[in-house]
């Protein structure tokens, strides 16, 4: 595993945006993972969409091909990073920070559109 896909990247992947299907196939789905937080965000988005059944199926298919990483170790790192960022006056949403710390503790490259 080399890459942690953020929620926004998964959504673009489902939509076929930015040639992401080709790009992810080039690196190999076996080299990609998502956080449990990303899975939760995707499920919420699917259930809240016009096409929940179709979108949930896309999530299920993705889940069969990428690792879904637990967040327990990321939670420990999250606390440290949240304090560090707060002291610098930089605030990041809790979910984004948990996804980021999941990449950090698993030594993965974070693939996201977010620049914070």
Helices and strands as residue ranges (DSSP letters): E 3-5, H 7-15, G 17-19, H 20-27, G 29-31, E 32-35, H 36-47, H 52-65, E 67-69, H 72-87, H 94-105, E 109-111
